[in-house]
């Protein structure tokens, strides 16, 4: 996998061309906590879906995740720094502006990217994150403790067990993930969300107990809309066909 340096941090990325070359508009994908670009976007066939729809797909492993560099200071994971990695990748690939889709923590990063760099984001798709972008941070701080526990058997909280099991399955660097959870707990204000002028789609599973309300967040955007993903929780919504169909429709209407 190719890599580049984002202000000294080594970031691994994927750059997949559109299947049909009549459209080459890029879309940048930002994965969630404890995941990576393959688990979040390749395996659920998002990359295939989007490239077949004529999109150039760019995705990367967030710092501390996947094949990117691991950092162990919480300060290294401030959401603004992680958004700067995304902007740096666009710079590295000479992409002036892109549609941007993030999931969960990746959605928070995407919103920070759009706020700080309005000219670089044509539209915003926030999956797995509703009004907790403003009214809370979504993932509980206890997940950091779950990453540091001697084993899964030492945990009883269902959310802690869920993320520890996921981190073990993905063979993640749990110390880096603990630092990430502690350092990336920033929120935006309602006024900041309102300043994001590009079209925004907020997509959340109806059984998601982590993300917050998508309708409340969508109403904060200047041009926001909500998409409910029926019967899906925080993890199962990622590759859902309703999410994919709604995203493709949103992108076509944005275009």
C-alpha positions in Angstrom: 0.0 0.0 0.0 1.4 3.5 -0.9 2.3 5.9 1.9 2.9 9.6 2.3 4.0 11.9 5.2 1.4 14.1 6.8 3.5 16.6 8.8 5.9 13.8 9.7 3.3 11.1 10.4 3.4 8.2 8.0 -0.1 7.6 6.5 -1.0 4.6 4.3 -3.6 5.1 1.6 -5.5 3.7 -1.3 -6.3 5.4 -4.6 -8.7 3.5 -6.8 -9.7 4.8 -10.3 -13.3 4.9 -11.5 -14.3 1.8 -13.5 -15.9 4.0 -16.1 -13.7 6.9 -17.1 -16.4 9.3 -18.1 -16.6 10.6 -14.5 -13.5 11.0 -12.4 -14.9 13.0 -9.4 -13.0 11.8 -6.3 -14.5 10.8 -3.1 -12.5 10.6 0.1 -13.4 7.9 2.7 -12.5 8.2 6.4 -12.9 5.1 8.5 -14.0 4.7 12.1 -12.3 3.9 15.4 -10.4 0.6 15.6 -11.1 -0.1 11.9 -9.0 0.6 8.8 -9.7 1.3 5.2 -10.0 -2.3 4.2 -12.4 -3.3 7.0 -14.5 -0.1 6.7 -14.5 0.4 2.9 -13.0 -2.4 0.9 -14.6 -5.5 2.6 -18.1 -4.0 2.7 -17.7 -3.3 -1.0 -17.9 0.5 -0.7 -14.9 0.9 -2.9 -16.4 -1.4 -5.6 -19.8 0.4 -5.4 -18.3 3.9 -5.7 -15.8 3.1 -8.5 -18.5 1.3 -10.5 -20.6 4.5 -10.1 -17.8 6.4 -11.8 -16.0 7.8 -8.8 -12.3 7.9 -8.1 -12.1 6.5 -4.5 -9.4 7.7 -2.1 -9.2 6.2 1.4 -6.5 6.0 4.1 -5.7 4.4 7.4 -6.1 7.0 10.2 -3.0 7.6 12.3 -2.8 4.9 14.9 -4.8 2.5 12.7 -4.1 -0.1 10.1 -0.8 0.3 8.3 -0.3 3.9 9.3 2.1 5.1 11.9 1.2 4.4 15.5 1.4 7.2 18.1 1.0 6.9 21.8 0.3 10.4 23.1 -3.4 11.4 23.3 -2.5 14.9 22.1 -1.4 13.4 18.7 -5.1 12.4 18.1 -6.8 15.7 18.4 -9.6 15.6 15.7 -8.2 18.7 14.0 -4.9 16.8 13.5 -6.6 13.8 12.1 -8.6 16.1 9.7 -5.3 17.7 8.7 -4.1 14.2 7.6 -7.1 14.0 5.3 -6.4 17.4 3.9 -2.7 16.5 3.4 -3.7 13.4 1.4 -5.8 15.6 -0.9 -2.7 17.8 -1.3 -0.4 14.8 -1.9 -2.7 13.6 -4.7 -3.3 17.1 -6.1 -7.0 16.8 -5.5 -8.5 20.3 -5.2 -11.9 19.3 -3.9 -13.7 16.0 -3.1 -16.9 14.6 -1.8 -16.0 13.3 1.7 -17.6 10.4 3.6 -16.7 9.3 7.1 -18.1 6.7 9.4 -18.3 7.2 13.2 -15.0 8.7 14.3 -14.3 9.2 10.6 -17.5 11.2 10.3 -16.3 13.5 13.1 -13.0 13.9 11.3 -14.9 14.7 8.0 -16.9 17.4 9.7 -13.8 19.0 11.1 -12.2 18.8 7.6 -15.2 20.5 6.0 -15.3 23.3 8.7 -11.6 24.1 8.4 -11.3 23.7 4.6 -14.7 24.6 3.0 -13.2 24.9 -0.5 -11.9 21.3 -0.4 -15.2 19.5 0.5 -17.9 19.5 -2.2 -20.3 17.4 0.0 -20.3 15.6 3.3 -21.6 12.2 4.1 -21.6 11.4 7.9 -22.3 7.7 8.7 -22.8 6.4 12.2 -22.8 9.9 13.7 -25.8 12.0 14.6 -26.2 14.8 17.0 -23.4 13.4 19.2 -21.1 15.4 16.9 -22.4 18.3 19.0 -24.1 16.8 22.1 -21.4 14.4 23.2 -18.6 12.3 21.6 -20.3 9.0 20.9 -17.8 6.4 22.0 -17.4 6.2 25.8 -14.0 6.9 27.4 -14.2 3.4 29.0 -13.2 2.0 25.6 -9.6 3.2 26.4 -9.7 1.1 29.5 -11.0 -1.9 27.5 -8.0 -1.5 25.1 -5.6 -1.7 28.2 -7.4 -4.6 30.0 -5.3 -7.8 30.2 -7.9 -9.7 28.2 -11.5 -9.7 27.0 -12.4 -11.9 29.9 -11.6 -9.0 32.3 -14.4 -6.9 30.8 -18.2 -7.1 31.5 -19.5 -3.9 29.9 -21.0 -4.8 26.5 -19.7 -1.8 24.6 -16.2 -2.3 26.1 -16.3 -6.0 25.1 -17.5 -5.1 21.6 -14.7 -2.8 20.8 -12.0 -4.9 22.5 -13.1 -7.9 20.5 -13.1 -5.9 17.3 -9.6 -4.5 18.1 -8.3 -8.1 18.8 -9.9 -9.4 15.6 -8.2 -6.6 13.5 -4.9 -7.2 15.3 -4.8 -3.5 16.1 -2.2 -1.7 18.3 -4.4 -1.4 21.4 -2.1 1.1 23.1 -2.4 3.4 20.1 -6.2 3.0 20.1 -6.4 3.9 23.8 -4.4 7.1 23.1 -6.8 7.8 20.2 -9.9 7.5 22.3 -8.5 9.8 24.9 -7.3 12.4 22.5 -10.1 12.6 19.9 -13.0 13.6 22.0 -13.7 17.0 20.5 -17.2 18.3 19.5 -18.4 21.0 17.2 -20.9 23.7 18.3 -24.2 24.2 16.6 -22.9 27.4 15.1 -19.9 25.6 13.7 -22.1 23.0 12.1 -24.3 25.7 10.6 -21.2 27.3 9.0 -20.6 24.1 7.0 -22.3 25.2 3.7 -21.9 22.2 1.5 -24.7 19.6 1.2 -24.6 17.1 4.0 -26.1 13.6 4.4 -26.4 12.2 7.9 -27.0 8.4 7.9 -27.5 6.4 11.1 -28.9 3.0 11.8 -32.3 2.9 13.6 -30.8 0.6 16.2 -27.6 2.6 16.7 -27.2 3.5 20.4 -23.9 5.3 19.9 -24.3 7.8 17.1 -27.1 10.1 18.4 -30.1 11.4 16.4 -29.4 11.9 12.6 -32.4 14.2 12.2 -31.3 16.6 14.9 -27.8 16.9 13.4 -29.1 17.2 9.8 -31.3 20.2 10.8 -28.2 22.0 12.1 -26.5 22.0 8.7 -27.2 24.8 6.2 -28.1 22.1 3.6 -28.5 18.8 5.6 -30.7 15.8 5.2 -31.1 12.6 7.3 -31.1 9.0 6.2 -32.4 6.3 8.6 -30.9 2.9 8.0 -33.6 0.4 9.1 -32.9 -2.2 11.7 -29.1 -1.6 11.8 -26.9 -0.9 14.8 -23.6 1.0 14.8 -21.5 -1.8 13.4 -24.0 -3.4 10.9 -25.0 -0.1 9.3 -21.6 0.3 7.6 -22.2 -1.9 4.6 -26.0 -1.7 4.5 -27.7 -1.5 1.0 -30.0 1.3 2.2 -26.9 3.3 3.2 -25.2 2.7 -0.2 -28.3 3.5 -2.2 -29.0 6.6 -0.2 -25.3 7.7 -0.6 -25.3 7.2 -4.4 -28.6 9.1 -4.7 -27.3 12.0 -2.6 -24.1 12.2 -4.7 -26.0 12.2 -7.9 -28.3 15.0 -6.7 -25.2 16.9 -5.4 -23.6 16.5 -8.8 
